[in-house]
Amino acid sequence: MWVSILSVNKDRIAENFGKAAFQYDESAALQRDIGEGLWQEMEKHCADTLNSGDFSLLDLGCGSGYFTEKWRKKTKGDLIGLDIAPGMLRHARQRCESKENNFFVNADAERLAIKSASVGAIFSNFVLQWCENLHNALEECLRILKPGGCFGFSIPISGTLVELRESWQKVDHYPHVNSFFSAEEVKSLLLEILKHKGDSDLTQMHLSTYYRANHYATFKDVLKDLKHIGANTVKGSRNRGLMGKTRFASLEENYEQFRQENGLPVSYQVLNVVVKKYR
């Protein structure tokens, strides 16, 4: 089943990720590794739920359906793939078409049309950084999570894409790279929500951070790969002028200063969060 309940105006994000759908899997090896690590963290802290073999699961920001298909083997319960980009959902649906109890929803993480306390597990890999209001998205996830449920998400935090950010800052003062929360800011948001809901004593939260990087032979390869995973979208205002040969040459020269022995790095600071809601 595939329905659309997208109402928040995030057309540009949806469009860019939709365009990336055809090349996404071949360029998203790092994201897949991060997602595998997140699931291991979830199994570590929520073994009773995730090893039961019968729980409902929301793949929040399912993209092309790589993990949606993979997690189908983990449970016989309902599996919901939700994404803001219709182009991604088409791929996910085709990938999982023969599987039972699969549902695909075109929607925004900040407005989940899902019944409260109805989902046994929520998996969200490198998605929530695109939210206009992270507080709303986290609150929605905690709202729909069942007692005894597990909510795990990975998110890039401050220090991510630092090479590209610093390279652009030497070219102009427009925001070409998104800003990212710090780990402490994400933790504070969660604690604020839990305190407001009166759930502080009814949940357990685990946070871990680590560094990952991809390396590329040329600067063009850097930009090409970021485009293929949809990460060339910048929230808010930006300089919409053409890149131009001069600006590109300047940007490339700045980025070359970060070159390492194994190539040009694209850095990711990663935060994994697992929240267990007690009965």
C-alpha positions in Angstrom: 0.0 0.0 0.0 1.3 3.5 -0.8 -0.4 6.7 0.2 0.6 10.4 0.3 -0.1 12.6 3.3 2.7 15.1 2.6 1.5 18.6 3.5 4.5 20.5 4.7 6.2 22.5 2.0 9.6 20.8 1.6 9.4 20.4 -2.2 13.0 21.1 -2.8 14.3 18.4 -0.4 11.8 15.9 -1.8 12.7 16.8 -5.4 16.5 16.5 -4.9 16.2 13.1 -3.1 13.8 12.0 -5.8 16.3 12.8 -8.5 19.0 11.0 -6.5 16.9 7.8 -6.3 18.5 6.1 -9.3 22.1 6.6 -8.1 21.5 6.6 -4.4 22.3 3.0 -3.5 25.6 3.0 -5.4 26.8 6.1 -3.6 25.4 5.4 -0.1 27.8 2.8 1.2 28.8 4.9 4.2 25.1 5.5 5.0 24.4 1.8 4.9 27.3 1.1 7.2 26.0 3.7 9.7 22.6 2.2 9.5 23.9 -1.3 10.2 25.7 0.1 13.2 22.6 1.8 14.4 20.6 -1.4 14.3 23.3 -3.2 16.3 23.0 -0.5 18.9 19.2 -0.9 18.9 19.5 -4.7 19.4 22.0 -4.2 22.2 19.6 -2.0 24.2 16.2 -3.4 23.0 16.8 -7.1 22.6 13.5 -8.1 24.2 11.5 -6.2 21.5 13.7 -6.7 18.5 14.3 -10.4 19.0 10.6 -11.2 19.5 10.1 -11.5 15.7 6.7 -10.0 15.9 6.7 -6.2 16.2 5.5 -3.3 14.0 8.4 -1.3 12.6 8.6 2.2 11.1 11.5 2.8 8.7 11.5 6.6 9.0 13.1 8.1 5.9 13.2 4.8 4.1 14.8 6.2 0.9 15.2 3.5 -1.7 14.0 0.8 0.6 17.4 -0.9 1.3 16.8 -1.2 5.0 13.0 -1.7 4.6 13.7 -4.9 2.7 16.4 -5.9 5.1 14.3 -5.4 8.3 11.4 -7.4 6.7 13.3 -10.5 7.8 13.4 -9.3 11.4 9.6 -9.2 12.0 6.4 -10.6 10.8 4.5 -7.5 12.0 3.6 -4.5 9.9 6.5 -2.7 8.3 6.0 1.0 7.3 8.4 2.7 4.9 7.9 6.5 5.1 9.7 9.1 3.1 9.3 12.7 1.9 10.4 12.0 -1.6 8.0 10.2 -3.9 10.8 9.2 -6.2 12.5 7.3 -3.4 9.2 5.6 -2.4 8.7 4.3 -5.9 12.0 2.5 -5.6 11.3 1.2 -2.1 7.9 -0.1 -3.2 9.3 -1.9 -6.2 12.0 -3.4 -4.0 9.6 -4.8 -1.4 6.5 -5.3 -3.6 6.3 -9.1 -3.1 6.5 -8.8 0.7 3.4 -8.9 2.9 2.4 -6.3 5.6 4.4 -3.6 3.9 3.0 -0.1 3.7 4.6 3.0 2.0 3.7 6.5 3.0 4.8 9.8 1.5 4.9 12.1 4.5 7.0 14.4 6.7 8.7 13.2 9.9 7.3 16.2 11.7 3.7 15.3 11.1 3.2 11.5 11.4 -0.4 10.4 10.6 0.1 7.4 12.8 -1.9 6.4 15.9 -0.3 7.2 19.2 1.5 4.3 21.0 1.1 2.0 18.0 4.6 1.3 16.7 6.9 -1.2 18.3 10.2 0.0 16.8 11.3 3.1 14.9 14.5 3.1 12.8 15.7 6.3 11.2 19.1 6.5 9.5 20.6 9.9 8.5 17.2 11.5 8.0 16.2 13.8 10.9 18.8 16.4 10.1 16.5 17.5 7.2 13.7 18.5 9.6 12.8 22.1 9.9 12.0 21.5 13.5 13.8 18.6 15.1 11.9 19.0 18.3 8.6 18.2 16.5 10.0 15.2 14.7 11.4 13.7 17.9 8.1 14.4 19.8 6.1 12.7 17.0 8.3 9.6 17.2 8.0 9.3 20.9 4.2 9.8 20.6 3.7 6.9 18.3 6.1 4.5 20.1 4.5 1.7 22.1 5.3 1.1 25.8 8.2 -1.3 25.6 9.1 0.0 22.2 12.5 1.1 20.8 13.3 4.3 18.9 16.8 4.4 17.2 18.1 7.2 15.0 21.5 8.2 13.6 22.1 11.8 12.7 25.1 13.8 11.4 26.2 16.4 14.0 28.4 19.4 14.1 31.8 18.7 12.3 30.1 17.0 9.4 31.1 18.2 5.9 33.6 20.6 7.6 35.9 20.5 4.6 33.2 21.7 2.2 32.0 24.3 4.7 35.4 25.9 5.2 36.2 25.8 1.5 33.0 27.7 0.7 33.6 30.3 3.4 36.7 31.4 1.6 34.7 31.9 -1.6 31.6 33.8 -0.3 29.4 34.2 2.8 26.3 32.4 1.6 25.3 29.2 3.4 26.3 26.4 1.0 26.4 23.7 3.7 23.7 22.9 6.2 24.3 23.5 9.9 24.1 20.5 12.2 23.2 20.1 15.8 25.7 19.1 18.5 25.3 15.9 20.4 24.5 17.9 23.5 21.8 19.9 21.7 20.1 16.7 20.5 20.2 15.2 24.0 18.8 18.4 25.5 15.9 18.3 23.1 15.0 14.7 24.0 15.2 15.4 27.7 13.0 18.4 27.3 10.4 16.4 25.4 10.5 13.5 27.9 10.2 15.9 30.8 7.2 17.7 29.3 5.5 14.4 28.6 6.2 13.2 32.1 8.1 10.2 30.7 11.6 11.0 32.1 11.4 8.0 34.5 9.8 5.7 32.0 12.5 5.8 29.3 16.1 4.9 28.9 18.4 6.8 26.5 21.7 5.8 25.1 23.9 8.1 23.0 27.2 7.4 21.2 29.3 9.4 18.7 31.9 8.5 16.2 33.8 9.8 13.1 33.5 8.4 9.6 34.9 9.7 6.3 34.8 8.9 2.6 37.7 9.7 0.4 37.8 10.8 -3.3 40.3 11.2 -6.0 39.1 14.5 -7.2 36.9 17.4 -6.1 34.4 16.7 -8.9 34.0 13.2 -7.4 33.2 14.8 -4.0 30.4 16.9 -5.5 29.1 14.1 -7.7 28.7 11.7 -4.8 27.1 14.3 -2.5 24.6 15.0 -5.3 23.9 11.3 -5.8 22.9 10.9 -2.1 20.8 14.1 -2.2 23.1 16.0 0.1 23.5 18.9 -2.2 20.3 20.5 -0.8 20.8 23.4 1.6 17.9 24.4 3.9 17.1 28.1 4.0 18.5 30.9 1.8 21.4 30.4 -0.5 23.2 32.0 -3.4 21.4 30.8 -6.5 23.9 32.2 -9.0 25.7 29.9 -11.4 28.9 28.3 -10.1 31.1 29.6 -12.9 34.6 28.4 -13.8 36.3 31.0 -11.5 34.3 30.2 -8.5 34.6 26.5 -9.0 38.4 26.8 -9.4 38.6 28.8 -6.2 36.5 26.3 -4.3 38.5 23.3 -5.7 41.8 25.0 -4.7 40.4 25.5 -1.1 39.3 21.9 -0.8 42.6 20.6 -2.0 44.2 21.9 1.2 42.4 19.1 3.0 43.8 16.3 0.8 45.2 13.3 2.6 47.3 10.3 1.5 44.2 8.4 0.5 42.4 11.3 -1.2 40.0 14.2 -0.5 38.0 13.6 2.7 34.3 14.1 3.3 33.9 14.0 7.0 30.9 12.9 9.0 30.5 13.2 12.8 27.8 10.7 13.7 25.4 10.5 16.7 23.5 7.3 17.4 20.6 7.6 19.8 18.5 4.7 21.2 15.5 5.4 23.3 13.7 2.5 25.1 10.3 3.2 26.4 9.4 1.0 29.4 5.9 -0.5 30.0 
